[in-house]
Amino acid sequence: MSYGKFKALKGIDLKIEKGQVAALMGPNGSGKSTLLKSILGLVIPESGKILISGTDIKDGYLYRNNVGYMPQIANYPENLKVRELFDIVKDIRNGFKKTDEELIEKFKIHEISEKYFGQLSGGYKQRVTASIAFLFDPEILILDEPTASLDPLSTEIIKTKILETKKKDKLIIISSHIISEMDELAGRIIYLLDGSVKLNLPVKDIKNGSGERLGKAITRVLSKSPKI
């Protein structure tokens, strides 16, 4: 995937299976957001294939019914009330009879339901977008910096939700810069640099029984790569 002369992604080759939390990491400009947007169909790669459950997603859209997405920055219409936003989302996915409203309850979204989205603080916007991402109990969750702007209590609520969801044999992909949180949540680290995969290993293999902090272990493994 290129933007002009800039090559955002270069021959990405990954297989990520359900029943795990995979952390997508790397510096700004490494290709993380482009990769996530490619999976979501928000950008169209110039070549290659993206398969979900063995089916090429090109020219398709129904697969998105099984994907929950939490963007890093929420860009919902600011003149919508929170209640109206949830009503619209539910109406769009009117085939879903059962919803998972646990985060709505724990984040106390009902207390702000009559506020306009544009009136909310950054933290409350994050709570709303997290609640929407998990609302339809999707098979795949893509969370972009999910704890950004959240207070410590809300952070613990969403971390607990992520771990509980993984136990349901779902796939959760998290893009994050917070290594300590990924040490708690992730079972696999996918590290991108300059649009290429430089590391794709289970956390246990990265640490290799060393007892190191995850950040130090990642640095050690990357330093051994001749491509870095």
C-alpha positions as CSV (number, residue, x, y, z in Angstrom):
1,M,0.0,0.0,0.0
2,S,1.5,3.4,-1.1
3,Y,0.6,7.0,-0.6
4,G,2.4,8.7,-3.5
5,K,6.0,7.7,-3.3
6,F,5.7,6.6,0.4
7,K,5.4,2.9,0.8
8,A,3.1,2.4,3.8
9,L,3.0,-1.4,3.7
10,K,5.6,-3.7,2.1
11,G,4.7,-7.3,1.7
12,I,2.8,-7.9,4.9
13,D,2.4,-11.7,5.5
14,L,0.5,-12.6,8.6
15,K,-1.9,-15.2,9.9
16,I,-3.6,-14.3,13.1
17,E,-6.0,-16.9,14.7
18,K,-8.9,-16.5,17.0
19,G,-8.7,-17.1,20.8
20,Q,-5.9,-14.6,21.3
21,V,-5.0,-11.0,21.8
22,A,-2.5,-9.8,19.3
23,A,-0.7,-6.6,19.9
24,L,0.2,-4.5,16.8
25,M,3.1,-2.3,17.8
26,G,5.7,-0.1,16.2
27,P,6.6,3.6,16.0
28,N,4.5,6.3,14.4
29,G,4.5,5.8,10.6
30,S,5.3,2.1,10.8
31,G,2.1,1.1,9.0
32,K,-0.1,0.1,11.9
33,S,-3.1,2.3,11.0
34,T,-2.9,1.5,7.3
35,L,-2.9,-2.2,8.1
36,L,-5.9,-1.9,10.3
37,K,-7.8,0.3,7.8
38,S,-7.0,-2.3,5.1
39,I,-8.6,-5.1,7.2
40,L,-11.6,-2.9,7.8
41,G,-11.9,-2.0,4.1
42,L,-11.3,1.7,4.7
43,V,-8.4,1.7,2.4
44,I,-7.8,-0.6,-0.6
45,P,-4.4,-2.2,-0.9
46,E,-2.7,-2.1,-4.3
47,S,-1.9,-5.8,-4.2
48,G,-2.2,-8.9,-2.1
49,K,-5.2,-10.5,-0.3
50,I,-6.9,-10.2,3.1
51,L,-8.8,-13.3,4.1
52,I,-11.2,-13.5,6.9
53,S,-12.4,-17.1,7.7
54,G,-10.8,-18.1,4.4
55,T,-12.8,-15.6,2.3
56,D,-11.2,-12.7,0.4
57,I,-12.7,-9.5,1.7
58,K,-12.2,-7.6,-1.6
59,D,-15.4,-6.1,-2.8
60,G,-17.2,-7.5,0.2
61,Y,-18.8,-5.8,3.2
62,L,-20.9,-8.4,5.1
63,Y,-17.8,-9.6,6.9
64,R,-17.8,-6.3,8.8
65,N,-20.9,-7.5,10.7
66,N,-18.5,-9.8,12.6
67,V,-15.9,-7.0,13.3
68,G,-16.0,-4.5,16.2
69,Y,-13.9,-1.4,15.7
70,M,-12.7,1.1,18.2
71,P,-10.8,4.0,16.5
72,Q,-8.2,5.9,18.4
73,I,-10.1,9.2,17.7
74,A,-13.8,9.1,17.6
75,N,-15.3,11.1,14.7
76,Y,-19.0,10.6,15.3
77,P,-21.2,13.6,14.4
78,E,-21.0,16.0,17.3
79,N,-24.6,17.1,17.0
80,L,-25.9,13.7,17.8
81,K,-27.0,12.8,21.3
82,V,-25.3,9.7,22.7
83,R,-28.7,8.0,22.8
84,E,-29.3,8.8,19.1
85,L,-25.8,7.5,18.2
86,F,-26.6,4.1,19.8
87,D,-30.0,4.0,18.1
88,I,-28.5,4.6,14.7
89,V,-25.8,2.0,15.2
90,K,-28.4,-0.6,16.3
91,D,-30.7,0.3,13.4
92,I,-27.9,-0.2,10.9
93,R,-27.3,-3.7,12.3
94,N,-31.0,-4.5,12.6
95,G,-30.4,-8.2,12.1
96,F,-28.8,-8.5,15.6
97,K,-31.3,-9.4,18.2
98,K,-28.8,-9.8,21.1
99,T,-26.4,-7.1,22.2
100,D,-23.7,-7.0,24.8
101,E,-24.3,-4.0,26.9
102,E,-22.0,-4.8,29.7
103,L,-19.7,-1.8,29.0
104,I,-22.7,0.5,28.6
105,E,-23.6,-0.4,32.2
106,K,-20.1,-0.3,33.6
107,F,-19.2,2.9,31.9
108,K,-22.5,4.4,33.0
109,I,-23.4,5.5,29.5
110,H,-27.0,6.0,30.5
111,E,-26.0,9.0,32.6
112,I,-24.8,10.9,29.5
113,S,-27.4,9.5,27.0
114,E,-29.0,13.0,26.5
115,K,-25.7,14.8,26.0
116,Y,-24.4,15.7,22.5
117,F,-21.4,13.7,21.4
118,G,-19.5,16.9,20.9
119,Q,-20.0,17.9,24.5
120,L,-18.2,14.9,25.9
121,S,-14.7,14.8,27.3
122,G,-12.1,12.7,25.5
123,G,-12.5,10.0,28.2
124,Y,-16.2,9.7,27.8
125,K,-15.8,9.6,24.0
126,Q,-13.5,6.6,24.5
127,R,-16.1,5.0,26.7
128,V,-18.8,5.4,24.1
129,T,-16.6,4.1,21.2
130,A,-15.5,1.1,23.3
131,S,-19.2,0.3,24.2
132,I,-20.1,0.4,20.5
133,A,-17.1,-1.8,19.5
134,F,-18.2,-4.6,21.9
135,L,-22.0,-4.0,21.4
136,F,-22.7,-6.8,18.9
137,D,-20.4,-9.4,20.4
138,P,-18.3,-9.6,17.2
139,E,-15.9,-12.5,16.4
140,I,-13.1,-10.0,15.7
141,L,-12.3,-6.8,17.6
142,I,-9.9,-4.2,16.4
143,L,-9.0,-1.7,19.1
144,D,-6.8,1.3,18.3
145,E,-5.2,2.6,21.5
146,P,-8.2,1.6,23.5
147,T,-7.1,3.0,26.9
148,A,-6.1,6.5,25.6
149,S,-7.7,9.2,27.6
150,L,-9.3,6.8,30.0
151,D,-9.1,7.2,33.8
152,P,-7.5,4.2,35.8
153,L,-10.9,2.7,36.7
154,S,-12.2,2.8,33.1
155,T,-8.9,1.4,31.9
156,E,-9.3,-1.6,34.3
157,I,-12.8,-2.1,33.1
158,I,-11.9,-2.4,29.4
159,K,-8.8,-4.5,30.1
160,T,-11.0,-7.0,32.1
161,K,-13.5,-7.0,29.2
162,I,-10.7,-7.7,26.7
163,L,-9.5,-10.7,28.7
164,E,-13.0,-12.1,29.2
165,T,-13.8,-11.7,25.5
166,K,-10.6,-13.6,24.5
167,K,-11.9,-16.6,26.6
168,K,-14.9,-16.7,24.2
169,D,-12.5,-17.8,21.4
170,K,-12.6,-14.3,19.7
171,L,-9.7,-12.6,18.0
172,I,-8.7,-9.2,19.4
173,I,-6.1,-7.0,17.7
174,I,-4.9,-4.1,19.7
175,S,-2.7,-1.3,18.3
176,S,-0.9,0.3,21.3
177,H,2.2,2.1,22.4
178,I,1.7,1.1,26.0
179,I,4.0,-1.9,26.4
180,S,3.2,-2.5,30.1
181,E,-0.5,-3.0,29.2
182,M,0.3,-5.3,26.3
183,D,2.4,-7.4,28.7
184,E,-0.8,-7.9,30.7
185,L,-3.2,-8.5,27.7
186,A,-1.4,-9.8,24.7
187,G,-0.3,-13.3,23.8
188,R,1.4,-12.3,20.6
189,I,3.4,-9.3,19.5
190,I,3.4,-8.1,15.9
191,Y,6.0,-5.3,15.5
192,L,6.0,-3.2,12.3
193,L,8.8,-1.0,11.2
194,D,8.8,1.0,7.9
195,G,5.8,-1.0,6.6
196,S,7.2,-4.4,7.2
197,V,6.8,-7.1,9.9
198,K,10.0,-7.2,12.0
199,L,8.7,-9.4,14.7
200,N,5.7,-11.8,15.0
201,L,6.0,-14.1,18.0
202,P,4.1,-15.2,21.1
203,V,5.0,-13.2,24.1
204,K,6.4,-16.3,25.9
205,D,8.8,-16.9,23.0
206,I,10.0,-13.2,23.1
207,K,10.7,-13.4,26.8
208,N,12.0,-17.0,26.5
209,G,11.8,-17.5,30.2
210,S,14.1,-14.6,30.9
211,G,11.7,-12.8,33.3
212,E,12.5,-9.6,31.5
213,R,10.0,-6.8,31.1
214,L,8.3,-7.1,27.7
215,G,9.8,-3.8,26.4
216,K,13.3,-4.9,27.2
217,A,12.7,-8.4,25.7
218,I,11.3,-6.9,22.4
219,T,14.4,-4.6,22.2
220,R,16.7,-7.6,22.7
221,V,15.0,-9.7,20.0
222,L,14.8,-6.8,17.5
223,S,18.5,-6.0,18.0
224,K,19.4,-9.4,16.7
225,S,17.6,-8.9,13.4
226,P,20.0,-8.0,10.6
227,K,17.2,-5.9,8.9
228,I,17.0,-3.4,11.8
